Amino acid sequence: MRLARLYNGRMDVSDLPGGELIVRGLADLAAGELSVAALIVAVGGPCLSRLGVPVPTGLPADPEHELYARLAQESPLRAHARYNALIRRLVSFEHACACAAR
């Protein structure tokens, strides 16, 4: 996936920290699938949109809670740690995107 605003459209966002997660999440959202990766994109939707990432509309109203519930369902004892790790990857991607756009 390439972003028009970053490096004149020459930058591949999958090379950024957490980029593979964002690319997978965007693909899942486009396919109508609410995977963990898609929910991460939904959590970061407003910020990602401001950074030039084409985030689909119609995202869940409360993606943070949906994400945590999904993680707790998969592995109750590890849900909190996984949630925090995923959020850190999202924030790393957002920071890298912001820096690349300068």
C-alpha positions as CSV (number, residue, x, y, z in Angstrom):
1,M,0.0,0.0,0.0
2,R,1.3,3.4,-0.9
3,L,0.2,6.7,0.6
4,A,0.0,9.8,-1.6
5,R,1.1,12.3,1.0
6,L,4.2,10.3,2.1
7,Y,7.3,10.8,0.0
8,N,5.3,11.8,-3.0
9,G,3.6,8.4,-3.1
10,R,6.8,6.5,-3.2
11,M,6.7,5.1,0.4
12,D,5.4,1.6,1.1
13,V,3.7,1.8,4.5
14,S,4.3,-1.9,5.1
15,D,8.0,-0.9,5.7
16,L,7.0,1.2,8.7
17,P,6.9,-0.2,12.2
18,G,3.5,-2.0,12.5
19,G,2.9,-1.4,8.8
20,E,2.1,-5.1,8.1
21,L,-0.6,-5.0,10.8
22,I,-2.2,-1.9,9.3
23,V,-2.0,-3.2,5.7
24,R,-3.6,-6.4,6.9
25,G,-6.3,-4.6,8.9
26,L,-7.2,-2.3,5.9
27,A,-7.5,-5.4,3.7
28,D,-9.7,-7.1,6.2
29,L,-11.9,-4.1,6.6
30,A,-12.2,-3.8,2.8
31,A,-13.3,-7.5,2.7
32,G,-15.9,-6.8,5.5
33,E,-14.0,-8.9,8.1
34,L,-13.6,-7.6,11.6
35,S,-10.3,-9.3,12.5
36,V,-8.0,-8.2,15.3
37,A,-6.0,-6.3,12.7
38,A,-9.1,-4.6,11.3
39,L,-10.1,-3.6,14.8
40,I,-6.7,-2.0,15.4
41,V,-7.2,0.1,12.2
42,A,-10.6,1.0,13.5
43,V,-9.1,2.1,16.8
44,G,-6.6,4.3,15.0
45,G,-9.1,5.4,12.3
46,P,-9.3,9.1,13.0
47,C,-5.5,9.5,13.4
48,L,-4.8,7.3,10.4
49,S,-7.2,9.3,8.2
50,R,-5.5,12.5,9.2
51,L,-2.1,11.0,8.2
52,G,-3.5,10.1,4.7
53,V,-4.3,6.4,5.3
54,P,-7.5,5.6,3.4
55,V,-9.6,4.1,6.2
56,P,-13.0,2.8,5.2
57,T,-16.1,4.3,6.7
58,G,-18.6,2.4,8.8
59,L,-16.2,1.3,11.5
60,P,-17.4,-0.1,14.8
61,A,-18.7,2.5,17.3
62,D,-16.4,1.2,20.1
63,P,-13.5,-0.6,18.5
64,E,-11.4,-0.5,21.7
65,H,-13.9,-2.6,23.6
66,E,-14.5,-4.9,20.7
67,L,-10.8,-5.5,20.3
68,Y,-10.4,-6.3,24.0
69,A,-13.4,-8.6,24.0
70,R,-12.0,-10.5,21.0
71,L,-8.6,-10.9,22.7
72,A,-10.2,-11.9,26.0
73,Q,-12.2,-14.5,24.1
74,E,-9.1,-15.9,22.4
75,S,-6.9,-15.9,25.5
76,P,-8.3,-14.5,28.7
77,L,-5.1,-14.5,30.6
78,R,-3.1,-12.7,27.9
79,A,-5.8,-10.3,26.7
80,H,-4.4,-7.2,28.5
81,A,-0.8,-7.8,27.4
82,R,-1.8,-8.4,23.8
83,Y,-4.1,-5.4,23.8
84,N,-1.3,-3.1,25.0
85,A,1.2,-4.6,22.6
86,L,-1.2,-4.1,19.6
87,I,-1.9,-0.5,20.7
88,R,1.9,0.1,20.9
89,R,2.3,-1.1,17.4
90,L,-0.5,1.2,16.2
91,V,1.1,4.2,17.9
92,S,4.5,3.3,16.5
93,F,3.0,3.2,13.0
94,E,1.2,6.5,13.5
95,H,4.5,8.1,14.8
96,A,6.5,6.8,11.9
97,C,3.8,7.9,9.4
98,A,3.8,11.4,10.9
99,C,7.6,11.6,10.8
100,A,7.7,10.4,7.2
101,A,5.1,13.0,6.2
102,R,7.4,15.9,7.3
